Amino acid sequence: MTAYEPFVAPKTSERIAVYPGTFDPITRGHLDIIHRALSLFDRVIVAVGINAAKQPLFSLEERMAMIRDCFPADEKRIEVDAVTGLLVDYAYTKGARAIIRGLRAVSDFDYEFQLALMNRRIEREVETVFLMTGFRWIYISSSIIKDAARHGGDVGGLVPDHVCERLRERFMMPGNG
């Protein structure tokens, strides 16, 4: 019997980070984190996941399409991908050495810190990098956006225009001409 040999991700000089989330839908806060992560890393993989604890408004395919539509088609530094299983394993197999996590408030930190420690225990070569959400987006979340849109609230400016249109369509809001 041979000893267990872990998968060895390809080594690269490219600095790759994974930014995970459900992105249901993507917000200007998410985009702020992605753009700031690009100042630290050569490439960012936006890893769209399925959270069993959440009932998404948009399908995985719809969420991925909305994210892709936020960036020019020739933008090679941003990749959008679906992720299942352990995030840290996904990051490692993609050659990423960092997981980006956005923080809005101190209350986010406790949970994120626990995840970071567990990920570090599973795979020591993948770091977690915490980025504070930009001040102008600190109060928004996908859940708050959906709740406001569901009740006819104006979420323009808080999400990209094409996402705002998708929310209008989904909730049959006024302005859906």
N, C-alpha and C positions, 0 to 999 in steps of 0.2 A: 504494500500500500504506500502511495506517495503522499508527501505532505501537501497540504492545501497551498496552492500558488495563486495569489491574488492577481487580478487583471492589472496590467501595467499600462497606464495611459501614455500616449506618446508625449515625449518631452518637446517643448517648443519654446522659442524665445519670445513668442507673441504672448502678451499679457491679456488673458481672457478672463472675464467675469461672467457669472450667471446671475441674472436678476429674476427671481421667481415670484409668481403670484397667480391669482385667479384672474385678475384684470377684467372684472365683470361689472362695469366696463373700465377701460383704461381712462385715467384722468390726467389733468395737467400736472398734478403732483407726481404721478408715475413718470410722466415725460421729463419732468424736472430731474428726477433721480437718474433716469437713463442718460440724459445729456451730461449731467455732472459726473457720472461714472465713466463716460467716454473721455473725460479729461484725465482720468486715472489709469484707464485700461485701453489697450489697442482695439479690443472687440468686446461687445456685450451681447450675450445671448439672453433674450427675454424668454424665459421658460414659463409657458402657460400651463398651469396645472389644474387638476380636478381635486376639489376639496370635498370629501364625503360629508363634511359637516355643513356645507352650504348648498343651497339650491340655486344654481346660476340662472340669470335672466337670459343670457345668450349662450349658445352652444360653444363648444371648444373651437370649432371652425370659425364661427362668427367673431369670437374674441380675437383669434389669431389674425383674421383678415382686418379687423379694425385697428389692431396694433400695426400691422404692415402698412396700412394706409396713412399712418402718421409720419412715415419717412419716405424720402425719395426712393424710387425703385433701384437706383444705382448706389444706394448707401450700403457699402460692403462691411462697415464696422458694426452693424446691428443685424442680428439674426433672430428670428422668431421661431420657436420650436415648442412642441408639446412635450410635457414631462410627466412620467408616471414613476412610481417607485420612490426609492430614497433619493432625495435631492442631492445629497452629498456624493452619492455614487454617480448620478447623472453628471454632475459637475466634473468629477474626476475623469470620467470616460471622455468628456468633451475637451479635456486638456486644460480646463479652467483651474485656476489656483485661488479663486475668490468667489464667494457668494455675497451679493449685494443685498442689504436689507435697509429699507427706509424706515425711519422712526419719526413719528409725529409728536409723541408725548412720552413722558417718563413711564406711563402705564404700558406702553408698547415694549419698553426695554426688558422688563422681567421675563416675559415669554420669549422674546427674541434671544436674550442672553442664554436661557436654558437650551434653546435649539442650537445656538452656536456652540455651546459646550458639548452637546451630544454629537453634533456633526464633527467636531474636532476629535472626539473620542473615536469615532468611526473611521475618519480619514484625516490624519494629521497634516497632510499636504494641502488641504483646502482650508483657507482662512475665511472668516466672515468679516465683512467690512460694513459698518453701519454708517449711513448717510442721513443726516437730518433733512427732513423735507423742507423745501424753501418756505420762508415765513408766509408768503401769500397763499400757500396751499395747505398750511398746517391743519386747518379745520376740516378738510374734505377727505372723504373716503368713497369708495365705490358704493358702499351700502347707503351712505347719506345721499349721494347723487341719485341712486335708484329710487330711494324713498321720496325725495323732492320731486323727481320727474313723474313718478307714479301718481302724485297728487297735483300735478299740473304746475309745479314750480319751474321757474326759469333756471336752467343749469348752463345756459350759454356762457362761455368763457371759462367754465370749470372743467369742461371736457372739449376735445377737438370738435370742430363743426360737424364732421361726418358722424361722430359718435352721438352728438346732440340730435341729429336727424334720426339716427337709429332708435334712440330713446323715444322720440316723438312718435315714430312709427309703431313701436312696441306698445306704447301706452295710449296711442291715438290722441295725442295732445294737439291743441290748437296750433296752427302754423304748419300743419302737415298738408300742404296744398297740392 
